[in-house]
Amino acid sequence: MRGRNRIKRPKAPRYDSFGTEVAALLASGQEVKVHVGCGPVRLEGFVHVDLRPFPGSYTFDVTNRWSCPGNAIDFIFSEDFIEHLDQRGQIRYLAETFRVMKPGAVQHVSAPDLHWCMGEFSSFDQGAAGVYDEWGRFKHLLVPTAQYLMEVGELVGFEARMAQPMPYATRPGPGRDKELGNLFIELVRP
């Protein structure tokens, strides 16, 4: 009797199934596009991955080895994700995406821009009390600048360049300037 009234939540696909789906897409000749840090957002034609379980997404820590072969993925998209990793996590994540991406593949990274956030909301003349808390408000660990993100991408082996927002981007949200609130970087696997 006790378990009858419990709500059954859909389970996220298992981590090892991610590699199986990537292999199936490769075998069928389809493009492999991955949406990292997807949360509840679903993009048509993408394989979805998040650390937290969401219906229709694979649940695993993307700073560790992915369950797919190298040179398998055509495109990676992340939006308001990378700033939730510390520096070690960011480098591990970029290194692993470098491994799994095909030569010529593109990774589009959208993240809050530290320069814009601090310039827009901080009052530095008030000292520490005037610093906008971008970290505490949104649980961010390392908010990048464009230069930082491009340098780290290049350190790992990517070719990095500034980009435009992707047409399916859902950010920036309220309170962020559409042009400057987020930075948009493309990391290309040579």
C-alpha positions as CSV (number, residue, x, y, z in Angstrom):
1,M,0.0,0.0,0.0
2,R,2.7,2.4,0.9
3,G,4.4,2.7,-2.5
4,R,1.2,2.9,-4.6
5,N,0.8,6.7,-4.3
6,R,4.3,7.7,-5.0
7,I,4.9,9.8,-8.1
8,K,7.1,8.0,-10.7
9,R,9.5,10.4,-12.3
10,P,10.9,9.6,-15.6
11,K,14.5,8.5,-15.3
12,A,17.3,10.1,-17.4
13,P,19.1,7.7,-19.7
14,R,22.1,6.0,-18.3
15,Y,25.6,7.3,-18.9
16,D,26.7,4.3,-20.9
17,S,23.7,4.7,-23.2
18,F,25.2,8.0,-24.3
19,G,28.0,6.1,-26.1
20,T,25.5,3.8,-27.6
21,E,23.4,6.7,-29.0
22,V,26.5,8.4,-30.4
23,A,27.6,5.1,-32.0
24,A,24.1,4.6,-33.5
25,L,24.1,8.1,-34.9
26,L,27.6,7.6,-36.4
27,A,26.6,4.2,-37.9
28,S,23.6,5.8,-39.6
29,G,25.7,8.6,-41.0
30,Q,23.9,11.3,-39.0
31,E,25.6,14.4,-37.6
32,V,26.3,14.1,-33.8
33,K,25.3,17.2,-32.0
34,V,25.5,17.4,-28.2
35,H,23.9,20.0,-25.9
36,V,26.0,20.1,-22.7
37,G,24.5,21.5,-19.5
38,C,21.0,21.3,-21.1
39,G,18.9,21.4,-18.0
40,P,15.2,21.1,-19.0
41,V,15.8,22.7,-22.5
42,R,15.5,20.4,-25.5
43,L,17.0,21.3,-28.9
44,E,15.8,19.4,-32.0
45,G,18.4,17.0,-33.3
46,F,20.7,17.2,-30.2
47,V,21.8,14.6,-27.7
48,H,21.3,16.2,-24.3
49,V,23.7,15.9,-21.3
50,D,23.5,17.4,-17.8
51,L,24.9,16.6,-14.4
52,R,21.4,16.5,-13.0
53,P,18.8,14.1,-14.2
54,F,16.3,15.6,-16.7
55,P,13.9,13.6,-18.8
56,G,15.5,12.8,-22.2
57,S,19.0,13.7,-21.1
58,Y,22.1,11.7,-20.2
59,T,23.3,12.2,-16.7
60,F,27.1,12.3,-16.2
61,D,29.9,14.5,-15.1
62,V,31.3,16.0,-18.4
63,T,34.6,16.8,-16.7
64,N,35.3,13.0,-16.8
65,R,35.8,10.7,-19.7
66,W,32.7,10.4,-22.0
67,S,31.5,7.0,-23.0
68,C,32.1,7.5,-26.7
69,P,35.1,7.2,-28.9
70,G,37.4,10.0,-29.9
71,N,36.7,12.0,-33.2
72,A,33.0,11.2,-33.0
73,I,31.1,14.5,-32.4
74,D,30.4,17.1,-35.0
75,F,29.1,20.0,-32.8
76,I,28.8,20.9,-29.1
77,F,26.6,23.6,-27.7
78,S,26.6,24.9,-24.2
79,E,24.8,27.9,-22.8
80,D,25.3,29.3,-19.3
81,F,27.1,26.1,-18.3
82,I,30.9,26.5,-18.2
83,E,30.9,29.2,-15.5
84,H,29.5,26.5,-13.1
85,L,32.8,24.7,-13.3
86,D,35.9,25.7,-11.4
87,Q,39.1,26.2,-13.4
88,R,40.2,22.6,-13.2
89,G,36.8,21.5,-14.3
90,Q,36.8,23.9,-17.2
91,I,40.1,22.6,-18.4
92,R,39.1,18.9,-18.0
93,Y,35.8,19.5,-19.8
94,L,37.5,21.3,-22.7
95,A,40.2,18.6,-22.9
96,E,37.5,15.9,-23.1
97,T,35.5,17.7,-25.7
98,F,38.7,18.1,-27.7
99,R,39.2,14.3,-27.6
100,V,35.6,13.4,-28.7
101,M,35.2,16.1,-31.4
102,K,35.9,15.4,-35.0
103,P,38.6,17.5,-36.8
104,G,36.8,20.6,-38.0
105,A,34.0,20.2,-35.4
106,V,32.9,23.3,-33.6
107,Q,32.0,23.9,-30.0
108,H,29.8,27.0,-29.3
109,V,30.2,28.3,-25.8
110,S,27.8,31.0,-24.4
111,A,28.6,32.2,-20.9
112,P,28.1,35.4,-18.8
113,D,30.8,37.9,-19.5
114,L,32.7,38.9,-16.4
115,H,33.6,42.4,-17.8
116,W,29.9,43.1,-18.6
117,C,28.5,41.8,-15.4
118,M,30.9,43.7,-13.2
119,G,30.7,46.9,-15.2
120,E,27.0,46.8,-15.3
121,F,26.1,46.0,-11.7
122,S,29.2,46.8,-9.6
123,S,30.0,50.1,-7.8
124,F,33.8,49.6,-7.2
125,D,34.1,53.0,-5.5
126,Q,32.3,51.3,-2.6
127,G,35.0,48.7,-2.2
128,A,34.2,45.1,-1.5
129,A,30.6,46.0,-0.7
130,G,30.0,47.4,-4.2
131,V,31.1,44.2,-6.0
132,Y,28.2,42.6,-7.8
133,D,27.8,38.9,-6.6
134,E,27.6,37.1,-9.9
135,W,29.0,34.0,-8.2
136,G,26.6,33.7,-5.2
137,R,23.4,34.8,-7.1
138,F,23.8,32.1,-9.8
139,K,26.1,29.5,-8.2
140,H,28.9,30.3,-10.6
141,L,32.4,29.2,-9.8
142,L,34.6,30.9,-12.5
143,V,32.9,33.6,-14.7
144,P,35.1,34.0,-17.8
145,T,36.1,36.9,-19.9
146,A,36.3,36.3,-23.7
147,Q,40.1,36.5,-23.5
148,Y,40.3,33.9,-20.7
149,L,38.0,31.4,-22.5
150,M,39.8,31.8,-25.8
151,E,43.2,31.3,-24.1
152,V,42.1,28.2,-22.2
153,G,40.5,26.8,-25.4
154,E,43.8,27.4,-27.3
155,L,45.8,25.9,-24.4
156,V,43.9,22.7,-24.9
157,G,44.4,22.7,-28.6
158,F,41.3,24.5,-30.1
159,E,41.3,27.4,-32.5
160,A,39.2,30.0,-30.7
161,R,37.3,32.9,-32.1
162,M,34.5,35.3,-31.1
163,A,31.0,34.2,-32.4
164,Q,27.4,35.4,-32.7
165,P,24.6,33.9,-30.6
166,M,23.2,30.7,-32.0
167,P,19.7,30.9,-33.4
168,Y,18.4,28.4,-30.8
169,A,20.0,30.1,-27.8
170,T,17.7,30.8,-24.9
171,R,20.0,33.3,-23.2
172,P,20.5,36.0,-22.3
173,G,17.6,36.1,-20.0
174,P,16.0,39.0,-18.1
175,G,18.6,41.5,-16.8
176,R,21.2,40.7,-19.3
177,D,21.9,42.8,-22.4
178,K,21.3,40.8,-25.6
179,E,24.6,42.0,-27.1
180,L,26.9,42.2,-24.1
181,G,25.5,40.2,-21.2
182,N,26.8,36.9,-22.5
183,L,30.0,36.2,-24.5
184,F,29.9,33.8,-27.4
185,I,33.0,31.8,-28.3
186,E,33.6,29.2,-31.0
187,L,36.2,26.5,-30.3
188,V,37.2,24.7,-33.4
189,R,39.0,21.3,-33.4
190,P,41.8,21.5,-35.9
